Amino acid sequence: GVSGNKIQVDGCKALAEALKVNTSVTSVNVDGNGIQDDGCKALAEALKVNTSVTSVNVSDYSDPDLMKAIDELVTRNVQLKSKPSDAENAATKKKAEENAPVVVVQVVEY
């Protein structure tokens, strides 16, 4: 991960651009990087098109609106991954819904 590497805004923007086309990364930890508003906005924009990321840690960031947006996008991704296919029977679908993962985005102010 890039936690604590002080990638700042430009590094977060570069990471966000990569996430727009990456389908294998499932977890992003940018804690302790000083990503500020612009970096967090770039990350949220990337998550609008990225459906593979199911965990994001931006705990050194505190804008409630951006945190909510990121949380909603990550939750959407989790739901997409846990959605059963049409070919599965009703019992399998019910079990998949009961076992859907939970996403927690933690906001810590320093």
Secondary structure, DSSP 4 states (H G I P E B T S, - for coil): --TTS--HHHHHHHHHHHHTT-SS--EEE-TTS--HHHHHHHHHHHHHH--S--EEE-TT---HHHHHHHHHHHHHHHHHHHPPPTTS-HHHHHHHHHT-----------
